[in-house]
């Protein structure tokens, strides 16, 4: 089940980022994620299985909502490779399509997940080595809706 984020979900999501650090996040990103949940979140969703939060991900908007950005997506490591990442990503894409204002979707990810996003239809446009942290490179990707 995918549902909108509630503030009471925050401790569970902080645990998710910790479980994914490393390799998907740097330790310094936990504080950024916490701030995002409190102050920068626009549309954000959690994914539950058997009543347990196992994933999350959001959308933020730029350029008058004609461009959207996938924000802070992650899946509990025990559930990697089971299709849940595809499910939460597709949910965000479908949500965005209902708004009918965004024409482009951006994801700023790392080398660890860029192949996944490529399979979802995103095109790699730029790589910046050691962007997030030493050994954690930015992969800037876009897709047209």
N, C-alpha and C positions, 0 to 999 in steps of 0.2 A: 504494500500500500504506500502510495506517495501522497503526502499532505503538506500544507503550508507549515513553515517553521513557527514554533511557539517559543517565547523566552525561556520557558522551563526546559527546553531541549538543550540549552547551551552546555551544561556540564557533560552531556553525552557526546556532543559534537567536539568539545575540547578533548575528550578521551579519544575520539576518532582520529583527530590530527596527531595526537601523541602516538597512537598505534601505527601511523603512517610516516613517522619521523624517525630516522631516515627510512627509506630512500626518497620518498616522494616530496617531502618538505624538509626544510632546515629548521632547527630548534627555534631560531629567531622568528619564524613565521607564526608561532602560536599566539604571540601577543598581537600580531597584525590581524589574525583570524578573529580573536576575541573582540578587538576593536571593530572589525567589520560587522560582526553579529550585532553589536550594540549601536553602531553609528552609521554604517555605510550600506547596509542590506537594503535591497529593493524587493525583488521577488526571490524568495528562498524556500527550498523544499527539503523535507526529510523523507527517507525511504525506510520503511519498517518491514520486518519479517517476523512473524510470530510475536508481535508486540515489542520487539527489540529494534532500536534504531541501528541500522547497518550502513546507512549512506546519507549523503546530503549534497546539495549543489544549488547554486543560484544563478540569477540573471541580474545584470546591471545594464544601464542604458546610457548611451552617449549620443552626441550630435542630434539632440531633439528627438531621441528615441528611434532614429532611423538605423542606428547601429547598436547592437546588443553585445554584451560580453558574458561568457560563461564564467561564473565566479565560484571559487572555493568548492570544487567538486571532489568528493572522496568516498571511498567504500571501505568498510571494515576489512582488514587483511584476510580474515577467515572466509570472506565472501568474494575475494578477487577471482576473476576468471569464470564466474558463474552467470554472467549476463546482467548483473545489477548495475554496473557502470553504464552499459548501453541503455538500460531502462531509465535511469535518472537523467541521462543526457537527452534521450529522445523525449522524455516528458518536458524538459525545458525547451527543446526545439518546438514541440507541439504547442506549448503555452505561448511561446513567442509568435507563432504563426496565427494564433487566434487574435492577437493584438493588431495585426495587419499594418503596423507602422515601421517595423524594422525590416531592412532589406539585406543586411549583412550581419553575420554572427562571428565573433572573435573569440578565440581562446588563447590565453597566454599560459603555456604549460612548460613542462620540462621534457628532456629526452626520454624519460621513463614512461611517459604516456602519449607522446606525439604519434606513435604508430596507431594506438587506439583511436585517436581523433581523426587520423588520416582515413581509417576504415569507415568512420562516420561521415566522411565527405569533406573534411577540412583540408585545405591546401597549406603547406608549409611555406611561409613567406620570408622568414628571417630567423637566424639563430644567433644568440649572443652567449658566448661561453662564460661560465662562472657568474652568471647574472644574479641568480637567487642566492647562491653561496658557492664556495669553491667546489667544483665538480658537479654543480647543479645548473644546467644551462637553460636559458630561455628559448623556447620554440614558439614563435608567434605565428598563429594559424588563423585562416578565415574561411568562411563558407558563405555563398550566396543563398538566400532563401527563395 
